[in-house]
Amino acid sequence: MTYAVGMRLDRGLVFMSDTRTNAGVDNISTFKKMFNWTVEGERSITLLAAGNLATTQATVSLLEERTKAPEDRSPSILEAPTMFRVAQRVAETLKDVIERHSRSGQEADSSFHATLILGGQIKGGPSRLFLIYPEGNFIEAGDDTPFFQIGETKYGRPILVRAYDAKMSFPETVKLLLVSFDSTIKANLSVGAPLDLLLYEEDSLTSGTRSRFEVDDVYFRTISEGWSDALKSALSKLPDYNVTPDSSD
Amino acid sequence: MTYAVGMRLDRGLVFMSDTRTNAGVDNISTFKKMFNWTVEGERSITLLAAGNLATTQATVSLLEERTKAPEDRSPSILEAPTMFRVAQRVAETLKDVIERHSRSGQEADSSFHATLILGGQIKGGPSRLFLIYPEGNFIEAGDDTPFFQIGETKYGRPILVRAYDAKMSFPETVKLLLVSFDSTIKANLSVGAPLDLLLYEEDSLTSGTRSRFEVDDVYFRTISEGWSDALKSALSKLPDYNVTPDSSD
């Protein structure tokens, strides 16, 4: 499993992903699931991947090769004129990879599917954020749905829904995301630290500010341990229920 | 879908369940999923059901009939000497119902499975809480796992894990459960109010205090609306992240 979030804010885009992959609970590894392609001053593209690791690695490798061999028939995401066209190319690549693996006649216990979050900005346009499905179609984040989650999305969703605010600063956003990831990590063994973070400031056209939170990261620990107390204190401020029996048959 | 929770506290047992059932998003109904059998001063047994509605209704009807026709070969849960034996009988009934439906040769889009939470107390023993699987086996709650959830369990789990405390009062517990249910209702259309509540005080051997929270219940609304603000305020009390780039390539 995986847990990854891409978020649109007034200030820019924020991405966070875990790094745990597993084939059964007795076979876990650490793999990066966040990828970035940047041409300084011209474009910055970030990709988060969830699903079959072979599929997502093949997809990323194909995208990567095309950025280095421009004579390739398939055009590079570094040449696409808009983020929409970048999303189309990434989606087509993902669909092709899944089809090729599925057509091989092999049977697998798990499917070859993968889901991607794609975000970034190309000079002359605003930053955009997409969710790409294994079928090769995709949707874009808007004001009503300003963030996308992929992988194990449920445990960490309520806090995002309640506390998301487009006006948040980056430091506040990182805090919110760490709470959401911590809730997920505590509940699902197949999601695990280290966590990768990328903060992309609107119109900066750089690769953004990247960090990695290890399991023993001091700030991550502070949030993880402080959140239980903060929640209890939040609960205690709501009025208690007044137990009055409606029926006592 | 369904969301239901059974919880063991020092003070007794608490049960909450939603009432929405659905066959597709365009076919939803309201059904009670909480059932109670009580012999005042002798035993109190509560059942929560999630899964195929025909299965859970048949199971409850069979249990119900046997409490009224003691000459039936299958012994009644009102005669079982311990809660463990009650759990065995409920589990066998559930397993039989599922097997009968599955054997009929009919195919169904969804499975005939159901999962139950069973809790209660019989004079002379402590209160006990069980989770019963469709296969007819079951596990019991203990100090390490003091509550069970069935149905759509993920959205409402983080707050229970963080805030549960065996020493909680009933009014505090109702508040906590409503927050957990509200998070689930906000995220999954197939879970919905009204919500049924049953508070069973240890050693009372009564049917307990029951209530129903309608969608427009004033207290439920207060919790639902107050929780967003409480969460934001809890988040704001944790220290913000200090954005320092680890790499800016």
HADDOCK unambig.tbl for C-alpha pairs under 7 A between the chains (distance, minus, plus):
assign (segid A and resid 154 and name CA) (segid B and resid 154 and name CA) 5.72 0.50 0.50
assign (segid A and resid 154 and name CA) (segid B and resid 155 and name CA) 5.29 0.50 0.50
assign (segid A and resid 155 and name CA) (segid B and resid 154 and name CA) 5.29 0.50 0.50
assign (segid A and resid 155 and name CA) (segid B and resid 155 and name CA) 4.97 0.50 0.50
assign (segid A and resid 155 and name CA) (segid B and resid 157 and name CA) 6.96 0.50 0.50
assign (segid A and resid 155 and name CA) (segid B and resid 158 and name CA) 6.45 0.50 0.50
assign (segid A and resid 157 and name CA) (segid B and resid 155 and name CA) 6.96 0.50 0.50
assign (segid A and resid 158 and name CA) (segid B and resid 155 and name CA) 6.43 0.50 0.50
assign (segid A and resid 158 and name CA) (segid B and resid 183 and name CA) 5.80 0.50 0.50
assign (segid A and resid 162 and name CA) (segid B and resid 228 and name CA) 5.38 0.50 0.50
assign (segid A and resid 163 and name CA) (segid B and resid 228 and name CA) 6.91 0.50 0.50
assign (segid A and resid 163 and name CA) (segid B and resid 232 and name CA) 5.72 0.50 0.50
assign (segid A and resid 171 and name CA) (segid B and resid 240 and name CA) 5.29 0.50 0.50
assign (segid A and resid 171 and name CA) (segid B and resid 241 and name CA) 4.53 0.50 0.50
assign (segid A and resid 171 and name CA) (segid B and resid 242 and name CA) 6.20 0.50 0.50
assign (segid A and resid 171 and name CA) (segid B and resid 243 and name CA) 6.35 0.50 0.50
assign (segid A and resid 172 and name CA) (segid B and resid 240 and name CA) 5.62 0.50 0.50
assign (segid A and resid 172 and name CA) (segid B and resid 241 and name CA) 6.76 0.50 0.50
assign (segid A and resid 174 and name CA) (segid B and resid 241 and name CA) 6.30 0.50 0.50
assign (segid A and resid 175 and name CA) (segid B and resid 240 and name CA) 6.15 0.50 0.50
assign (segid A and resid 175 and name CA) (segid B and resid 241 and name CA) 6.11 0.50 0.50
assign (segid A and resid 183 and name CA) (segid B and resid 158 and name CA) 5.79 0.50 0.50
assign (segid A and resid 207 and name CA) (segid B and resid 248 and name CA) 6.83 0.50 0.50
assign (segid A and resid 207 and name CA) (segid B and resid 249 and name CA) 6.82 0.50 0.50
assign (segid A and resid 208 and name CA) (segid B and resid 248 and name CA) 6.61 0.50 0.50
assign (segid A and resid 209 and name CA) (segid B and resid 245 and name CA) 5.13 0.50 0.50
assign (segid A and resid 209 and name CA) (segid B and resid 247 and name CA) 6.80 0.50 0.50
assign (segid A and resid 209 and name CA) (segid B and resid 248 and name CA) 5.96 0.50 0.50
assign (segid A and resid 210 and name CA) (segid B and resid 245 and name CA) 5.87 0.50 0.50
assign (segid A and resid 210 and name CA) (segid B and resid 246 and name CA) 6.02 0.50 0.50
assign (segid A and resid 210 and name CA) (segid B and resid 247 and name CA) 5.95 0.50 0.50
assign (segid A and resid 210 and name CA) (segid B and resid 248 and name CA) 6.95 0.50 0.50
assign (segid A and resid 211 and name CA) (segid B and resid 245 and name CA) 6.46 0.50 0.50
assign (segid A and resid 211 and name CA) (segid B and resid 246 and name CA) 5.38 0.50 0.50
assign (segid A and resid 223 and name CA) (segid B and resid 238 and name CA) 6.74 0.50 0.50
assign (segid A and resid 226 and name CA) (segid B and resid 238 and name CA) 6.84 0.50 0.50
assign (segid A and resid 228 and name CA) (segid B and resid 162 and name CA) 5.38 0.50 0.50
assign (segid A and resid 228 and name CA) (segid B and resid 163 and name CA) 6.89 0.50 0.50
assign (segid A and resid 230 and name CA) (segid B and resid 234 and name CA) 5.12 0.50 0.50
assign (segid A and resid 231 and name CA) (segid B and resid 234 and name CA) 6.39 0.50 0.50
assign (segid A and resid 232 and name CA) (segid B and resid 163 and name CA) 5.73 0.50 0.50
assign (segid A and resid 234 and name CA) (segid B and resid 230 and name CA) 5.15 0.50 0.50
assign (segid A and resid 234 and name CA) (segid B and resid 231 and name CA) 6.42 0.50 0.50
assign (segid A and resid 234 and name CA) (segid B and resid 234 and name CA) 5.91 0.50 0.50
assign (segid A and resid 238 and name CA) (segid B and resid 223 and name CA) 6.75 0.50 0.50
assign (segid A and resid 238 and name CA) (segid B and resid 226 and name CA) 6.88 0.50 0.50
assign (segid A and resid 240 and name CA) (segid B and resid 171 and name CA) 5.29 0.50 0.50
assign (segid A and resid 240 and name CA) (segid B and resid 172 and name CA) 5.63 0.50 0.50
assign (segid A and resid 240 and name CA) (segid B and resid 175 and name CA) 6.15 0.50 0.50
assign (segid A and resid 241 and name CA) (segid B and resid 171 and name CA) 4.52 0.50 0.50
assign (segid A and resid 241 and name CA) (segid B and resid 172 and name CA) 6.78 0.50 0.50
assign (segid A and resid 241 and name CA) (segid B and resid 174 and name CA) 6.31 0.50 0.50
assign (segid A and resid 241 and name CA) (segid B and resid 175 and name CA) 6.13 0.50 0.50
assign (segid A and resid 242 and name CA) (segid B and resid 171 and name CA) 6.20 0.50 0.50
assign (segid A and resid 243 and name CA) (segid B and resid 171 and name CA) 6.37 0.50 0.50
assign (segid A and resid 245 and name CA) (segid B and resid 209 and name CA) 5.13 0.50 0.50
assign (segid A and resid 245 and name CA) (segid B and resid 210 and name CA) 5.80 0.50 0.50
assign (segid A and resid 245 and name CA) (segid B and resid 211 and name CA) 6.36 0.50 0.50
assign (segid A and resid 246 and name CA) (segid B and resid 210 and name CA) 6.06 0.50 0.50
assign (segid A and resid 246 and name CA) (segid B and resid 211 and name CA) 5.35 0.50 0.50
assign (segid A and resid 247 and name CA) (segid B and resid 209 and name CA) 6.87 0.50 0.50
assign (segid A and resid 247 and name CA) (segid B and resid 210 and name CA) 5.96 0.50 0.50
assign (segid A and resid 248 and name CA) (segid B and resid 207 and name CA) 6.84 0.50 0.50
assign (segid A and resid 248 and name CA) (segid B and resid 208 and name CA) 6.68 0.50 0.50
assign (segid A and resid 248 and name CA) (segid B and resid 209 and name CA) 5.99 0.50 0.50
assign (segid A and resid 248 and name CA) (segid B and resid 210 and name CA) 6.89 0.50 0.50
assign (segid A and resid 249 and name CA) (segid B and resid 207 and name CA) 6.92 0.50 0.50
